[in-house]
Amino acid sequence: MNHVSRITPFSNRGVELSLNGKIVQTKNFNLSASFNVAFNKNKVDKLSSGETEWKTKASLSNWYGTYNYKMEVGKSMGLIYGFVNDGFYTVDDFNFDETTKKWTLKPGVPDNSSFSSGNFSFKPGAMKFKKLSDSDSDLITEEDMTVIGNTNPKVTGGFGLSGSWKNLDFTAFFNYMCDFDVFNVNKLYLNSAVRRNYSNLSTNMNLARRFRYVDDAGVNVSSDPVALAALNQNAATYSWMSVTQGITMSDLIEDGSFLRLSTLTVGYTFPQRWLSRLGVKSLRLYFSGSNLFTLTGYSGYDPEVNIQKGLTPGIDNNVTPRSRVYTLGMNLNF
């Protein structure tokens, strides 16, 4: 059942620790540091109409199914639901009819043929999902969806350093988030036939990795089981042509953990003896930068996308990354 009603009570429980201190303090050199870390866990305590769960769908057009997020009493908000990828179908998963030149799945093999349409006929090389439900049918349906991502960071925080050496001063602040998931929609568009007129394939789908139907000589071997199996004996991923609609699947969920240099400022204060003849009391020149670098294993531009916001958080769907800003400034006092 889908709902747009507001959520009633949910709770947040956590711990935050902050430390500040001076590390070095001498006549010419000073160094101070700050550090904070926070652990937070939210939980849905009750839904307004008394249900035990609400299903909702992110505002993604032409995507399969009726939901990709679900809120359940007793569980956290921000849980992503979808299908679990299980590689791709091989020649051994099918029977091939030499007369009709058609491929049919062998009994007992999970069937997600409904996820391929348009110009792609279901065959080896198509992406494959795990069958998780207890239904007697081999057909993959919404009943086989499960939690594939949690957009809630387990740990958040930051740390900073500030100091001076003679007339030079600096401040730097880093922030971090650990162990949370990002729904990388851009990855789907770059690894599939979805919106193919507006995108290009990523290196993940290069000839050395993807399942192929045309050999190096330009011959289509999709109706030759022996040649097709030989051509793809080292294939690492499914054919991009087999993904013809938006599907929330585990291949699109990535760890967003990151460490970011949020701000850095370096300044120089001119000695008073240089300024007295000019009638200037003080003069400081400085350089400041923000979002200077981010260390992360996330494949997109920026893992910090609408985290813990709304009912469908953590979606990177062509989100504009944070700008890198440089500033030169002067503090002048007469």
PEBELLIN-V970679 format. One record per helix or strand of 2 or more residues. SS is the DSSP state (H for helix, E for strand). FROM is the first residue (numbers start at 0). LEN is the number of residues. If there is no record, write none. Layout:
BEGIN
<<SS & FROM & LEN> <SS & FROM & LEN>>
END
This chain:
BEGIN
<<E & 9 & 16> <E & 28 & 16> <E & 52 & 4> <E & 68 & 4> <E & 78 & 5> <E & 84 & 4> <H & 90 & 3> <E & 93 & 4> <E & 101 & 4> <H & 112 & 3> <E & 126 & 3> <H & 141 & 3> <E & 145 & 5> <E & 154 & 11> <E & 167 & 11> <E & 180 & 4> <H & 184 & 6> <H & 195 & 3> <H & 202 & 3> <H & 224 & 7> <H & 239 & 3> <H & 249 & 3> <E & 252 & 3> <E & 257 & 12> <H & 271 & 7> <E & 281 & 15> <E & 314 & 2> <E & 324 & 9>>
END
